[in-house]
Amino acid sequence: MKKCIAVLTRGYEDITQYYKLLNRNKQIEINLDDKSIDILIFHEGNITPEQQIHISSHTPILNIKYIDITSNAFLKEKSLIKIDKDARCFGLAYRYMCSFWFVDFLKFVSEYDFLLRIDEDCFIDCNIDNILLQLNTYYFVAGSESGDKEFVTKGLNNFTLDFIKNNKNNYEFKSNTSKPPSGPYTNLIGINLNEIRKNETYLNYVKNIDLSNMIYERRWGDLPLWGEVIHYIFEKNTLLIDNNIKYYHESHRRQVN
């Protein structure tokens, strides 16, 4: 099984602004036994070769690969979508991020079987190899679950239920009852890529979400979107919430486990 650890990050003009990424990488270096695993850094083509050398030099044991995603993600036409007035507090960059981690990321990991997403502001303090090992049994592994606010999930569950209604003769669904917006805490999540790639229902749902433009218009986030997918398509028992996964999520000032 080929594994990767991935992050989507921005490029900075000032090299000192990479301090969070460097800290994240250092914690990965400390807590990862198998140093041959690829460490993917997805970016918008604005991490210069000189900056890449700087970043990699701080954790030289890690097998870091830099991947420019701008050919198949962060599409300019999406910036023209009219934003719902209730969700204007979230900028375009955040919507691009949500779209990347629900719609776009599969385009860049076709050679991998397992993926562990660890965001730039997540500093892990547990064995990473054990998290990846759990993906032999589960489709998804996370340290916690979370809800999401109603004003950025308007219409999401109804969209899912309509999708079920329109496709019930073509696919098998695990549920057809409403649920509140929630899902795994996706800033750190393991995904069995092999299992999700072969599920036609999931792939069609992702396509419909992308065509709806609601990630951009209403800021439907990747967290509740994965929650919908797990609840209605993959089934709840494909998700492991592992209390042994410990990390600090700086943006939310939250210690997980």
Backbone as CSV, one residue per row, in Angstrom:
resi,resn,N_x,N_y,N_z,CA_x,CA_y,CA_z,C_x,C_y,C_z
1,MET,0.831,-1.191,0.000,0.000,0.000,0.000,0.878,1.258,0.000
2,LYS,0.642,2.143,-0.965,1.425,3.371,-1.030,0.690,4.467,-0.265
3,LYS,1.389,5.102,0.661,0.781,6.056,1.579,1.366,7.449,1.366
4,CYS,0.566,8.447,1.718,1.067,9.821,1.684,0.462,10.614,2.832
5,ILE,1.172,11.652,3.221,0.706,12.636,4.195,0.665,13.964,3.462
6,ALA,-0.459,14.673,3.539,-0.656,15.819,2.654,-1.121,17.063,3.393
7,VAL,-0.761,18.204,2.792,-1.221,19.494,3.284,-1.458,20.405,2.084
8,LEU,-2.440,21.253,2.191,-2.656,22.335,1.223,-2.231,23.622,1.911
9,THR,-1.257,24.311,1.334,-0.745,25.510,1.990,-0.578,26.638,0.979
10,ARG,-0.428,27.819,1.486,-0.225,28.994,0.634,1.259,29.304,0.530
11,GLY,1.609,30.065,-0.493,2.965,30.566,-0.605,3.072,31.948,-0.002
12,TYR,4.220,32.264,0.562,4.440,33.558,1.210,5.642,34.257,0.583
13,GLU,5.598,35.577,0.544,6.759,36.338,0.081,7.860,36.325,1.126
14,ASP,7.466,36.436,2.398,8.421,36.449,3.505,8.644,35.015,3.973
15,ILE,9.845,34.532,3.870,10.152,33.138,4.176,9.884,32.788,5.639
16,THR,9.910,33.800,6.511,9.665,33.530,7.927,8.215,33.144,8.201
17,GLN,7.335,33.427,7.244,5.917,33.107,7.431,5.606,31.618,7.282
18,TYR,6.610,30.847,6.934,6.418,29.393,6.842,6.611,28.702,8.190
19,TYR,6.653,29.461,9.283,6.972,28.869,10.580,5.961,27.815,11.010
20,LYS,4.674,28.006,10.695,3.680,27.002,11.059,3.918,25.701,10.297
21,LEU,4.149,25.824,9.010,4.406,24.649,8.186,5.649,23.914,8.667
22,LEU,6.689,24.653,9.011,7.919,24.034,9.496,7.685,23.304,10.817
23,ASN,6.896,23.917,11.694,6.567,23.277,12.966,5.766,22.006,12.737
24,ARG,4.767,22.088,11.839,3.978,20.904,11.491,4.865,19.782,10.973
25,ASN,5.752,20.141,10.034,6.628,19.132,9.452,7.539,18.493,10.497
26,LYS,8.026,19.299,11.426,8.913,18.780,12.468,8.174,17.775,13.347
27,GLN,6.926,18.081,13.677,6.140,17.144,14.487,5.873,15.855,13.723
28,ILE,5.699,15.955,12.422,5.544,14.746,11.609,6.836,13.941,11.634
29,GLU,7.959,14.609,11.464,9.255,13.923,11.489,9.461,13.166,12.794
30,ILE,9.057,13.771,13.900,9.223,13.157,15.217,8.320,11.938,15.385
31,ASN,7.105,12.013,14.844,6.080,11.005,15.140,5.840,10.001,14.014
32,LEU,6.653,10.042,12.972,6.519,9.116,11.849,7.701,8.165,11.838
33,ASP,7.416,6.868,11.939,8.486,5.872,11.910,8.960,5.603,10.487
34,ASP,8.022,5.428,9.563,8.353,5.108,8.181,8.644,6.394,7.414
35,LYS,9.893,6.762,7.370,10.293,8.031,6.743,10.267,7.971,5.214
36,SER,9.946,6.803,4.639,9.860,6.710,3.182,8.525,7.210,2.648
37,ILE,7.553,7.429,3.527,6.230,7.893,3.112,6.339,9.293,2.501
38,ASP,5.680,9.498,1.376,5.718,10.798,0.711,4.951,11.851,1.515
39,ILE,5.571,12.998,1.671,4.957,14.146,2.335,4.612,15.148,1.237
40,LEU,3.328,15.239,0.893,2.893,16.075,-0.219,2.528,17.473,0.269
41,ILE,3.095,18.482,-0.363,2.745,19.868,-0.069,2.077,20.447,-1.314
42,PHE,0.750,20.534,-1.282,-0.009,21.118,-2.379,0.032,22.641,-2.254
43,HIS,0.258,23.313,-3.376,0.364,24.779,-3.333,-0.099,25.354,-4.659
44,GLU,-0.200,26.677,-4.713,-0.731,27.382,-5.880,0.361,27.826,-6.849
45,GLY,1.465,27.136,-6.864,2.560,27.501,-7.746,3.373,28.674,-7.257
46,ASN,3.152,29.067,-6.006,3.828,30.265,-5.493,4.769,29.960,-4.323
47,ILE,5.165,28.711,-4.173,6.279,28.388,-3.282,7.501,28.222,-4.191
48,THR,8.385,29.168,-4.159,9.505,29.213,-5.098,10.476,28.054,-4.843
49,PRO,11.303,27.712,-5.840,12.301,26.662,-5.625,13.211,26.953,-4.429
50,GLU,13.569,28.212,-4.251,14.421,28.580,-3.112,13.693,28.343,-1.799
51,GLN,12.398,28.680,-1.757,11.614,28.454,-0.554,11.432,26.962,-0.293
52,GLN,11.275,26.182,-1.340,11.143,24.735,-1.188,12.397,24.137,-0.552
53,ILE,13.553,24.603,-0.991,14.808,24.137,-0.399,14.862,24.509,1.076
54,HIS,14.442,25.728,1.393,14.424,26.194,2.785,13.512,25.322,3.644
55,ILE,12.305,25.066,3.160,11.342,24.267,3.917,11.868,22.851,4.136
56,SER,12.350,22.236,3.074,12.823,20.850,3.167,14.051,20.721,4.059
57,SER,14.884,21.759,4.105,16.125,21.683,4.885,15.869,21.560,6.379
58,HIS,14.687,21.977,6.830,14.379,21.899,8.262,13.981,20.495,8.699
59,THR,13.554,19.673,7.751,13.226,18.271,8.049,13.793,17.399,6.924
60,PRO,15.118,17.307,6.845,15.757,16.646,5.698,15.474,15.157,5.594
61,ILE,15.029,14.546,6.681,14.748,13.102,6.655,13.432,12.815,5.945
62,LEU,12.531,13.793,5.915,11.229,13.581,5.296,11.339,13.627,3.773
63,ASN,10.510,12.826,3.121,10.485,12.750,1.659,9.419,13.715,1.130
64,ILE,9.743,15.008,1.128,8.781,16.054,0.783,8.707,16.236,-0.727
65,LYS,7.472,16.313,-1.239,7.224,16.578,-2.648,6.287,17.780,-2.764
66,TYR,6.610,18.713,-3.635,5.824,19.926,-3.832,4.992,19.774,-5.102
67,ILE,3.676,20.011,-4.987,2.768,19.784,-6.100,1.952,21.040,-6.369
68,ASP,2.134,21.607,-7.548,1.375,22.781,-7.989,0.001,22.301,-8.458
69,ILE,-1.069,22.798,-7.815,-2.419,22.308,-8.097,-3.198,23.200,-9.057
70,THR,-2.606,24.283,-9.533,-3.396,25.297,-10.231,-3.921,24.847,-11.588
71,SER,-3.412,23.743,-12.117,-3.932,23.266,-13.401,-5.298,22.618,-13.270
72,ASN,-5.618,22.101,-12.066,-6.873,21.353,-11.882,-7.645,21.748,-10.633
73,ALA,-7.313,22.852,-10.019,-8.013,23.306,-8.814,-7.897,24.827,-8.733
74,PHE,-8.633,25.423,-7.782,-8.619,26.875,-7.609,-8.958,27.573,-8.932
75,LEU,-9.994,27.091,-9.593,-10.350,27.570,-10.921,-10.854,29.009,-10.860
76,LYS,-10.388,29.842,-11.781,-10.709,31.271,-11.759,-12.197,31.528,-11.948
77,GLU,-12.867,30.684,-12.741,-14.294,30.919,-12.975,-15.127,30.788,-11.705
78,LYS,-14.607,30.046,-10.733,-15.333,29.905,-9.479,-15.360,31.222,-8.688
79,SER,-14.399,32.084,-8.953,-14.346,33.370,-8.242,-15.458,34.311,-8.679
80,LEU,-16.133,33.995,-9.788,-17.196,34.848,-10.308,-18.566,34.497,-9.732
81,ILE,-18.634,33.424,-8.956,-19.915,32.984,-8.392,-20.380,33.971,-7.321
82,LYS,-21.647,34.325,-7.382,-22.207,35.249,-6.396,-22.284,34.581,-5.042
83,ILE,-21.794,35.265,-4.018,-21.716,34.704,-2.666,-22.964,35.063,-1.874
84,ASP,-23.518,34.085,-1.177,-24.655,34.306,-0.291,-24.286,35.344,0.770
85,LYS,-25.155,36.282,0.998,-24.857,37.395,1.907,-24.560,36.920,3.324
86,ASP,-25.139,35.792,3.736,-24.928,35.306,5.100,-23.562,34.671,5.294
87,ALA,-22.869,34.372,4.186,-21.586,33.670,4.294,-20.414,34.509,3.819
88,ARG,-20.611,35.830,3.747,-19.560,36.710,3.223,-18.352,36.818,4.141
89,CYS,-18.477,36.398,5.375,-17.357,36.489,6.308,-16.233,35.506,5.955
90,PHE,-16.516,34.556,5.070,-15.495,33.623,4.614,-15.042,34.033,3.220
91,GLY,-13.741,34.163,3.047,-13.214,34.622,1.766,-13.116,33.526,0.721
92,LEU,-12.705,33.914,-0.471,-12.595,32.978,-1.581,-11.567,31.891,-1.298
93,ALA,-10.470,32.251,-0.646,-9.421,31.268,-0.370,-9.950,30.115,0.477
94,TYR,-10.809,30.433,1.435,-11.384,29.388,2.279,-12.277,28.462,1.452
95,ARG,-13.041,29.037,0.544,-13.928,28.236,-0.320,-13.107,27.357,-1.260
96,TYR,-12.019,27.898,-1.783,-11.117,27.094,-2.599,-10.599,25.892,-1.797
97,MET,-10.232,26.144,-0.538,-9.725,25.074,0.309,-10.773,23.984,0.507
98,CYS,-12.009,24.400,0.806,-13.092,23.433,1.012,-13.326,22.606,-0.242
99,SER,-13.289,23.277,-1.396,-13.482,22.575,-2.656,-12.334,21.606,-2.912
100,PHE,-11.117,22.038,-2.626,-9.972,21.171,-2.867,-10.101,19.872,-2.081
101,TRP,-10.451,19.977,-0.797,-10.460,18.789,0.056,-11.744,17.967,-0.057
102,PHE,-12.658,18.388,-0.918,-13.816,17.535,-1.186,-13.916,17.150,-2.653
103,VAL,-13.618,18.082,-3.541,-13.809,17.853,-4.978,-12.506,17.537,-5.705
104,ASP,-11.464,18.308,-5.457,-10.301,18.337,-6.340,-9.159,17.402,-5.972
105,PHE,-9.013,17.057,-4.699,-7.767,16.419,-4.262,-7.508,15.073,-4.924
106,LEU,-8.578,14.346,-5.279,-8.398,13.021,-5.878,-7.613,13.081,-7.196
107,LYS,-7.668,14.210,-7.871,-6.949,14.344,-9.146,-5.431,14.256,-8.952
108,PHE,-4.968,14.515,-7.729,-3.533,14.632,-7.484,-2.940,13.452,-6.717
109,VAL,-3.756,12.479,-6.358,-3.252,11.372,-5.528,-3.573,10.017,-6.145
110,SER,-3.631,9.948,-7.456,-4.034,8.708,-8.124,-3.068,7.557,-7.869
111,GLU,-1.814,7.844,-7.549,-0.834,6.778,-7.342,-0.820,6.248,-5.909
112,TYR,-1.648,6.827,-5.024,-1.611,6.455,-3.607,-2.849,5.649,-3.206
113,ASP,-2.667,4.823,-2.174,-3.744,4.005,-1.629,-4.350,4.635,-0.371
114,PHE,-3.507,5.180,0.491,-3.942,5.816,1.734,-3.428,7.255,1.765
115,LEU,-4.253,8.148,2.305,-3.856,9.550,2.474,-4.170,9.995,3.900
116,LEU,-3.224,10.692,4.505,-3.465,11.330,5.792,-3.289,12.828,5.619
117,ARG,-4.387,13.551,5.758,-4.354,15.012,5.699,-3.991,15.557,7.070
118,ILE,-2.959,16.385,7.128,-2.599,17.101,8.355,-2.411,18.557,7.958
119,ASP,-3.311,19.419,8.379,-3.264,20.822,7.960,-2.057,21.550,8.534
120,GLU,-1.756,22.689,7.929,-0.580,23.476,8.292,-0.577,23.891,9.760
121,ASP,-1.755,24.081,10.335,-1.853,24.554,11.715,-2.178,23.424,12.690
122,CYS,-1.894,22.181,12.296,-2.125,21.024,13.160,-0.783,20.404,13.533
123,PHE,-0.530,20.338,14.839,0.759,19.885,15.341,0.536,18.579,16.095
124,ILE,0.909,17.477,15.451,0.537,16.144,15.918,1.462,15.663,17.031
125,ASP,0.890,14.897,17.957,1.639,14.397,19.111,1.247,12.943,19.385
126,CYS,1.296,12.130,18.344,1.003,10.698,18.477,1.611,9.977,17.283
127,ASN,1.629,8.642,17.347,2.252,7.869,16.283,1.430,7.914,15.001
128,ILE,2.027,8.401,13.931,1.329,8.564,12.661,1.139,7.229,11.957
129,ASP,2.118,6.338,12.076,2.032,5.042,11.407,0.800,4.263,11.865
130,ASN,0.442,4.400,13.148,-0.736,3.704,13.666,-2.024,4.233,13.045
131,ILE,-2.080,5.540,12.767,-3.264,6.105,12.118,-3.423,5.497,10.726
132,LEU,-2.336,5.459,9.971,-2.374,4.905,8.623,-2.707,3.417,8.649
133,LEU,-2.238,2.719,9.671,-2.535,1.290,9.801,-4.030,1.041,9.950
134,GLN,-4.737,1.956,10.617,-6.182,1.802,10.819,-6.949,1.844,9.499
135,LEU,-6.339,2.420,8.465,-7.020,2.514,7.170,-7.081,1.171,6.437
136,ASN,-6.435,0.161,6.976,-6.623,-1.191,6.464,-8.005,-1.729,6.820
137,THR,-8.604,-1.151,7.866,-9.901,-1.625,8.364,-11.014,-0.628,8.091
138,TYR,-10.715,0.659,8.196,-11.715,1.715,8.056,-11.437,2.544,6.804
139,TYR,-12.492,3.176,6.284,-12.335,4.085,5.147,-11.843,5.451,5.596
140,PHE,-12.230,5.851,6.815,-11.909,7.177,7.335,-11.468,7.046,8.787
141,VAL,-10.447,7.805,9.173,-9.975,7.830,10.555,-9.728,9.282,10.946
142,ALA,-10.299,9.697,12.070,-10.110,11.065,12.568,-10.039,11.031,14.085
143,GLY,-9.617,12.142,14.661,-9.490,12.213,16.102,-10.737,12.693,16.810
144,SER,-11.653,13.310,16.050,-12.833,13.897,16.673,-13.886,14.146,15.607
145,GLU,-15.095,14.458,16.059,-16.166,14.905,15.178,-16.565,16.320,15.567
146,SER,-17.270,16.993,14.683,-17.666,18.372,14.944,-18.916,18.701,14.141
147,GLY,-19.671,19.651,14.647,-20.790,20.183,13.887,-20.331,21.365,13.039
148,ASP,-21.241,21.914,12.275,-20.964,23.139,11.534,-22.177,24.046,11.635
149,LYS,-21.958,25.324,11.435,-23.012,26.296,11.679,-24.061,26.276,10.563
150,GLU,-25.288,26.591,10.961,-26.409,26.535,10.030,-26.263,27.533,8.889
151,PHE,-25.669,28.704,9.162,-25.639,29.743,8.128,-24.660,29.420,6.999
152,VAL,-23.776,28.422,7.194,-22.885,28.003,6.105,-23.203,26.579,5.622
153,THR,-24.343,26.064,6.033,-24.777,24.743,5.544,-26.217,24.807,5.050
154,LYS,-26.685,25.997,4.730,-28.064,26.160,4.276,-28.342,25.293,3.052
155,GLY,-29.336,24.431,3.174,-29.765,23.623,2.041,-28.936,22.386,1.778
156,LEU,-27.866,22.167,2.539,-26.981,21.037,2.267,-27.694,19.696,2.432
157,ASN,-28.336,19.510,3.567,-28.987,18.219,3.786,-30.130,17.984,2.814
158,ASN,-30.868,19.039,2.485,-31.934,18.894,1.484,-31.350,18.524,0.121
159,PHE,-30.188,19.077,-0.187,-29.515,18.728,-1.443,-29.203,17.235,-1.466
160,THR,-28.676,16.739,-0.350,-28.335,15.314,-0.266,-29.570,14.441,-0.392
161,LEU,-30.643,14.815,0.309,-31.870,14.019,0.258,-32.478,14.039,-1.141
162,ASP,-32.366,15.163,-1.834,-32.834,15.220,-3.227,-31.972,14.329,-4.117
163,PHE,-30.675,14.311,-3.849,-29.783,13.432,-4.610,-30.191,11.973,-4.428
164,ILE,-30.501,11.601,-3.192,-30.947,10.235,-2.916,-32.240,9.934,-3.668
165,LYS,-33.184,10.855,-3.588,-34.478,10.659,-4.249,-34.318,10.477,-5.759
166,ASN,-33.452,11.272,-6.354,-33.275,11.236,-7.805,-32.446,10.052,-8.281
167,ASN,-31.734,9.414,-7.359,-30.839,8.323,-7.750,-31.126,7.001,-7.034
168,LYS,-32.247,6.924,-6.334,-32.519,5.750,-5.507,-32.646,4.467,-6.313
169,ASN,-32.964,4.574,-7.597,-33.073,3.369,-8.425,-31.726,2.912,-8.985
170,ASN,-30.723,3.768,-8.841,-29.406,3.455,-9.397,-28.387,3.042,-8.344
171,TYR,-28.572,3.519,-7.106,-27.581,3.275,-6.069,-28.243,2.779,-4.789
172,GLU,-27.408,2.181,-3.950,-27.854,1.798,-2.614,-27.396,2.867,-1.620
173,PHE,-28.336,3.411,-0.866,-28.018,4.419,0.137,-28.200,3.838,1.535
174,LYS,-27.396,4.343,2.472,-27.426,3.821,3.835,-28.502,4.469,4.682
175,SER,-29.017,5.623,4.264,-30.046,6.332,5.028,-30.779,7.277,4.091
176,ASN,-32.008,7.628,4.449,-32.739,8.645,3.691,-33.479,9.590,4.631
177,THR,-32.942,9.717,5.851,-33.531,10.630,6.837,-32.595,11.810,7.051
178,SER,-33.149,12.929,7.461,-32.356,14.147,7.629,-31.389,14.032,8.799
179,LYS,-30.313,14.812,8.759,-29.325,14.854,9.838,-28.789,16.275,9.966
180,PRO,-28.358,16.682,11.147,-27.756,18.013,11.303,-26.389,18.057,10.636
181,PRO,-25.915,19.253,10.263,-24.607,19.360,9.618,-23.472,19.011,10.572
182,SER,-22.750,17.958,10.278,-21.653,17.510,11.138,-20.799,16.529,10.361
183,GLY,-19.633,16.218,10.908,-18.755,15.258,10.256,-17.466,15.113,11.028
184,PRO,-16.540,14.314,10.516,-15.230,14.194,11.168,-14.496,15.527,11.123
185,TYR,-13.676,15.767,12.123,-12.878,16.993,12.214,-11.774,16.888,11.162
186,THR,-11.997,17.480,10.005,-11.235,17.140,8.812,-9.881,17.817,8.680
187,ASN,-9.491,18.646,9.630,-8.152,19.235,9.548,-7.066,18.178,9.717
188,LEU,-7.439,17.034,10.307,-6.565,15.860,10.346,-7.454,14.643,10.134
189,ILE,-7.324,14.014,8.979,-8.174,12.880,8.651,-7.442,11.922,7.726
190,GLY,-7.579,10.638,8.003,-7.047,9.612,7.126,-8.138,9.094,6.209
191,ILE,-7.797,8.846,4.949,-8.769,8.397,3.955,-8.204,7.210,3.192
192,ASN,-8.991,6.144,3.109,-8.649,4.995,2.271,-9.057,5.336,0.843
193,LEU,-8.111,5.769,0.058,-8.395,6.241,-1.293,-8.928,5.132,-2.197
194,ASN,-8.433,3.931,-2.010,-8.888,2.817,-2.843,-10.380,2.585,-2.702
195,GLU,-10.864,2.640,-1.471,-12.277,2.355,-1.223,-13.188,3.456,-1.745
196,ILE,-12.799,4.703,-1.562,-13.702,5.770,-2.000,-13.682,5.929,-3.514
197,ARG,-12.534,5.664,-4.134,-12.428,5.832,-5.587,-13.332,4.880,-6.360
198,LYS,-13.579,3.718,-5.790,-14.359,2.730,-6.530,-15.858,2.819,-6.254
199,ASN,-16.274,3.814,-5.462,-17.689,3.965,-5.136,-18.331,4.971,-6.089
200,GLU,-19.129,4.484,-7.019,-19.729,5.326,-8.055,-20.707,6.339,-7.468
201,THR,-21.415,5.957,-6.421,-22.363,6.876,-5.787,-21.649,8.094,-5.234
202,TYR,-20.571,7.848,-4.510,-19.760,8.929,-3.955,-19.229,9.840,-5.054
203,LEU,-18.668,9.258,-6.098,-18.097,10.055,-7.184,-19.156,10.912,-7.867
204,ASN,-20.353,10.372,-8.026,-21.437,11.130,-8.644,-21.924,12.245,-7.724
205,TYR,-21.968,11.969,-6.428,-22.369,12.995,-5.449,-21.373,14.158,-5.476
206,VAL,-20.085,13.848,-5.494,-19.060,14.894,-5.555,-19.229,15.730,-6.815
207,LYS,-19.484,15.068,-7.929,-19.696,15.785,-9.190,-20.883,16.722,-9.096
208,ASN,-21.972,16.255,-8.481,-23.166,17.094,-8.330,-22.926,18.265,-7.390
209,ILE,-22.176,18.050,-6.331,-21.823,19.145,-5.419,-21.022,20.196,-6.165
210,ASP,-20.049,19.764,-6.949,-19.224,20.703,-7.704,-20.072,21.506,-8.691
211,LEU,-20.957,20.844,-9.400,-21.801,21.526,-10.381,-22.767,22.513,-9.731
212,SER,-23.139,22.246,-8.496,-24.078,23.131,-7.801,-23.459,24.479,-7.442
213,ASN,-22.109,24.515,-7.316,-21.357,25.720,-6.917,-21.658,26.174,-5.491
214,MET,-22.291,25.323,-4.690,-22.684,25.744,-3.344,-21.518,25.826,-2.361
215,ILE,-20.414,25.150,-2.675,-19.225,25.344,-1.839,-18.806,26.805,-1.907
216,TYR,-18.997,27.421,-3.064,-18.609,28.818,-3.257,-19.735,29.775,-2.880
217,GLU,-20.950,29.480,-3.295,-22.058,30.398,-3.035,-22.420,30.443,-1.550
218,ARG,-22.565,29.279,-0.925,-23.038,29.234,0.463,-21.966,28.800,1.462
219,ARG,-20.749,28.509,0.948,-19.617,28.070,1.779,-19.901,26.742,2.475
220,TRP,-20.477,25.802,1.718,-20.558,24.451,2.261,-19.143,23.937,2.456
221,GLY,-18.816,23.544,3.680,-17.450,23.151,4.006,-17.181,21.682,3.777
222,ASP,-15.906,21.337,3.713,-15.547,19.936,3.506,-15.936,19.067,4.704
223,LEU,-15.976,19.631,5.907,-16.347,18.843,7.087,-17.786,18.312,6.989
224,PRO,-18.801,19.157,6.829,-20.163,18.615,6.718,-20.387,17.822,5.437
225,LEU,-19.658,18.144,4.373,-19.797,17.378,3.134,-19.313,15.945,3.328
226,TRP,-18.174,15.777,3.985,-17.725,14.416,4.293,-18.686,13.733,5.257
227,GLY,-19.270,14.521,6.169,-20.277,13.951,7.064,-21.470,13.394,6.308
228,GLU,-21.919,14.119,5.286,-23.024,13.654,4.457,-22.654,12.357,3.727
229,VAL,-21.467,12.354,3.145,-21.008,11.191,2.379,-20.918,9.950,3.261
230,ILE,-20.342,10.111,4.445,-20.179,8.966,5.345,-21.539,8.461,5.817
231,HIS,-22.437,9.362,6.156,-23.742,8.988,6.701,-24.632,8.321,5.654
232,TYR,-24.663,8.882,4.452,-25.638,8.427,3.457,-25.089,7.427,2.439
233,ILE,-23.778,7.455,2.217,-23.222,6.633,1.142,-22.323,5.510,1.654
234,PHE,-21.394,5.831,2.559,-20.443,4.820,3.018,-20.888,4.090,4.284
235,GLU,-21.682,4.700,5.093,-22.193,4.164,6.357,-21.269,4.537,7.515
236,LYS,-21.886,4.759,8.652,-21.187,5.284,9.817,-20.048,4.380,10.292
237,ASN,-20.186,3.080,10.141,-19.151,2.185,10.650,-17.882,2.166,9.793
238,THR,-17.856,2.942,8.713,-16.613,3.085,7.937,-15.708,4.167,8.512
239,LEU,-16.210,4.920,9.490,-15.455,6.001,10.143,-15.020,5.571,11.527
240,LEU,-13.727,5.683,11.814,-13.201,5.456,13.154,-12.831,6.798,13.775
241,ILE,-13.424,7.097,14.921,-12.986,8.234,15.730,-12.048,7.666,16.787
242,ASP,-10.778,7.944,16.624,-9.724,7.328,17.437,-9.238,8.326,18.483
243,ASN,-9.514,8.042,19.743,-9.110,8.937,20.831,-7.610,8.941,21.075
244,ASN,-6.891,8.029,20.416,-5.437,8.020,20.547,-4.773,9.045,19.623
245,ILE,-5.555,9.623,18.716,-5.024,10.669,17.844,-4.991,11.985,18.625
246,LYS,-3.803,12.487,18.838,-3.639,13.696,19.656,-2.898,14.760,18.844
247,TYR,-3.475,15.953,18.822,-2.820,17.068,18.148,-3.456,18.376,18.597
248,TYR,-2.727,19.456,18.328,-3.241,20.793,18.634,-3.602,21.481,17.337
249,HIS,-4.856,21.961,17.242,-5.317,22.693,16.065,-5.267,24.173,16.409
250,GLU,-4.252,24.841,15.897,-3.975,26.214,16.327,-5.074,27.193,15.947
251,SER,-5.630,27.087,14.742,-6.623,28.067,14.291,-7.838,28.103,15.208
252,HIS,-8.235,26.938,15.708,-9.389,26.868,16.614,-8.975,26.849,18.081
253,ARG,-7.661,26.924,18.306,-7.115,26.865,19.679,-7.699,25.674,20.426
254,ARG,-7.635,24.532,19.762,-8.281,23.324,20.295,-7.286,22.184,20.367
255,GLN,-7.168,21.597,21.547,-6.398,20.369,21.705,-7.335,19.193,21.461
256,VAL,-7.001,18.358,20.514,-7.823,17.179,20.211,-7.244,15.990,20.986
257,ASN,-8.042,15.473,21.896,-7.704,14.327,22.732,-6.483,14.583,23.625
